[in-house]
Amino acid sequence: PNPPWNLGYVCRRGFVDEVQWTPAHLIAHGDALVREAPVRTLRIFRSLEGQGASLAAAPALARLRRLVIPPMPRPTEELLALGRSPHLKRLHSLCVENLTLDRALLERLSLARAFPGLRALEAIRCTVPADADPALVDFVVSRGLVAVDLSATRVSAAVTSALRARLGDGLLPRPDRKSTRLNSSHLVI
């Protein structure tokens, strides 16, 4: 049945595979959800709303393979709290949208060993300040990521080259002469 707190779901092969819920609803109803459906993807609706640590304690997170985090005004503490969750050890893919991936955030995520099972990072419409270029490459390399998606994310040509050398086809989107243009010191993909 469609509970009143459900904000959206996707079925794959006849089963609920992806849900879009607020953190409060996952905390309250997540155990029942994972008993009933093989949910592998959680799209957090709105933001973590100061509930990163509470969400991190939810055992339902252990079933997730992909987590989609929406824009947040101050993501550092919320992402760190969530990334330290003992239930997210098997999380494979993290998608962040419209975040500023600055040096401080990337370094703190690396030092905290947040999201320990992470293999893929999707940075959709994010901003990477020029001084964070080395931190982004270090994060990808030190974590052993095998795929990075920088869709509509503005990064320097040096970062793109370094990541392409490390990941090869694991860096998405792949360059296309028609869709890639140089703009001063940045490569816009």
DRENNUBA-453315 format. One record per residue (C-alpha): residue number from 1; residue in one letter; x negated, y, z negated. Coordinates in steps of 0.05 Angstrom, whole numbers. Each point is the difference from the previous one (the first is absolute). Layout:
% residues N
PT   pos   code        x        y        z
PT   NUM      A        X        Y        Z
...
% end
This chain:
% residues 189
PT   pos   code        x        y        z
PT     1      P        0        0        0
PT     2      N      -20       72       10
PT     3      P      -10       30      -69
PT     4      P       15       75       -9
PT     5      W      -74       16      -13
PT     6      N      -23      -31       65
PT     7      L      -25       55       46
PT     8      G      -16      -44       59
PT     9      Y      -27      -68       19
PT    10      V      -27      -39       59
PT    11      C       14      -73       13
PT    12      R      -49      -45       35
PT    13      R       18      -71       19
PT    14      G       64        6      -39
PT    15      F      -31       22      -66
PT    16      V       -9       68      -33
PT    17      D      -73       15       13
PT    18      E       -5       75      -12
PT    19      V       37       46      -47
PT    20      Q        1       75      -11
PT    21      W       12       14      -74
PT    22      T      -17       53      -51
PT    23      P      -51      -20      -52
PT    24      A       54        2      -54
PT    25      H       43      -50       37
PT    26      L      -58      -48       13
PT    27      I      -19        3      -73
PT    28      A       72      -14      -21
PT    29      H       20      -51       53
PT    30      G      -64      -25       33
PT    31      D       -1      -67      -36
PT    32      A       70      -17       25
PT    33      L      -20       22       70
PT    34      V      -61      -44        6
PT    35      R       39      -60      -28
PT    36      E       51        9       56
PT    37      A      -42       21       60
PT    38      P      -72       -9       26
PT    39      V      -13       75        0
PT    40      R      -70       16       25
PT    41      T        4       75       12
PT    42      L       22       56      -46
PT    43      R       12       70       27
PT    44      I        3       46      -59
PT    45      F       57       49       10
PT    46      R      -15       73      -18
PT    47      S      -64       -2      -41
PT    48      L      -27      -36      -60
PT    49      E       32       56      -40
PT    50      G      -48       -8      -59
PT    51      Q       15      -75       -3
PT    52      G      -65      -28       27
PT    53      A      -20      -34      -65
PT    54      S       70      -27      -13
PT    55      L        5      -27       71
PT    56      A      -69      -31       -8
PT    57      A       27      -43      -57
PT    58      A       56      -30       42
PT    59      P      -13      -74       12
PT    60      A       40        4       65
PT    61      L      -60       34       32
PT    62      A      -37      -67        1
PT    63      R       40      -22       61
PT    64      L      -18       61       41
PT    65      R      -48       -3       58
PT    66      R       12       72       25
PT    67      L       16       63      -39
PT    68      V       22       66       33
PT    69      I       -9       62      -42
PT    70      P       34       64       22
PT    71      P      -29       71       -7
PT    72      M      -15       22      -70
PT    73      P      -21       68      -26
PT    74      R      -54      -27      -46
PT    75      P      -16      -72       20
PT    76      T      -64      -14      -38
PT    77      E       26      -22      -68
PT    78      E       60      -36       29
PT    79      L      -41      -38       51
PT    80      L      -52      -19      -52
PT    81      A       52      -25      -48
PT    82      L       35      -40       53
PT    83      G      -66      -25       30
PT    84      R      -22      -29      -67
PT    85      S       62      -43       -5
PT    86      P      -17      -73      -15
PT    87      H       60      -19       43
PT    88      L      -29       31       64
PT    89      K      -61      -46        6
PT    90      R       29      -32       62
PT    91      L       22       65       34
PT    92      H      -29       -2       70
PT    93      S       21       66       31
PT    94      L        9       70      -29
PT    95      C       34       55       41
PT    96      V       -4       72      -23
PT    97      E       38       55       35
PT    98      N      -14       75        2
PT    99      L      -53       -2      -55
PT   100      T      -64       38       -5
PT   101      L      -54      -52       -5
PT   102      D      -52       44      -33
PT   103      R      -68      -20      -27
PT   104      A       23       -3      -73
PT   105      L       59      -46       15
PT   106      L      -40      -47       44
PT   107      E      -58       -4      -50
PT   108      R       47      -12      -59
PT   109      L       36      -55       38
PT   110      S      -67      -32       16
PT   111      L      -28        5      -70
PT   112      A       64      -27      -31
PT   113      R        1      -59       49
PT   114      A       73       17       10
PT   115      F       40      -47       44
PT   116      P      -51      -57       -5
PT   117      G       27      -45       55
PT   118      L        7       56       51
PT   119      R      -20      -18       71
PT   120      A       35       54       41
PT   121      L       13       74      -10
PT   122      E       51       39       40
PT   123      A       -9       76       -6
PT   124      I       59       29       37
PT   125      R        0       76       13
PT   126      C      -51        9      -56
PT   127      T      -53       53       -8
PT   128      V      -73      -17      -10
PT   129      P      -40       63      -18
PT   130      A      -69        2       33
PT   131      D      -35       -8      -67
PT   132      A       38      -65      -11
PT   133      D      -27      -33       64
PT   134      P      -55      -40      -35
PT   135      A       47      -20      -56
PT   136      L       51      -28       50
PT   137      V      -54      -41       36
PT   138      D      -28      -23      -67
PT   139      F       69      -20      -24
PT   140      V       13      -42       63
PT   141      V      -70      -32       -1
PT   142      S       -5      -13      -75
PT   143      R       70      -31       -3
PT   144      G      -14      -44       61
PT   145      L       62       24       36
PT   146      V       12      -35       67
PT   147      A       53       48       27
PT   148      V       10       75       -5
PT   149      D       57       37       35
PT   150      L      -11       75        6
PT   151      S       64       15       39
PT   152      A        7       75        8
PT   153      T      -53       11      -53
PT   154      R      -52       52       15
PT   155      V      -70      -25      -13
PT   156      S      -68       21       26
PT   157      A      -32      -34       60
PT   158      A      -56      -24      -46
PT   159      V       50      -37      -44
PT   160      T       35      -30       60
PT   161      S      -67      -24       28
PT   162      A      -23      -28      -67
PT   163      L       65      -37      -11
PT   164      R        2      -26       71
PT   165      A      -71      -26       -7
PT   166      R       20      -36      -64
PT   167      L       70      -24       19
PT   168      G        0       -4       76
PT   169      D       71      -16       20
PT   170      G       21        4      -73
PT   171      L        2       76        6
PT   172      L       69       20       25
PT   173      P       23       33       42
PT   174      R      -50      -20       52
PT   175      P      -28       57       41
PT   176      D       35       15       65
PT   177      R      -28       52       47
PT   178      K       70       27       12
PT   179      S       19        7      -74
PT   180      T      -66       21      -30
PT   181      R      -24       71        4
PT   182      L      -59       36      -30
PT   183      N       15       62      -40
PT   184      S      -63       36      -25
PT   185      S      -31      -47      -51
PT   186      H       60      -45      -10
PT   187      L       28      -58       39
PT   188      V       75        0        0
PT   189      I       30      -69        9
% end
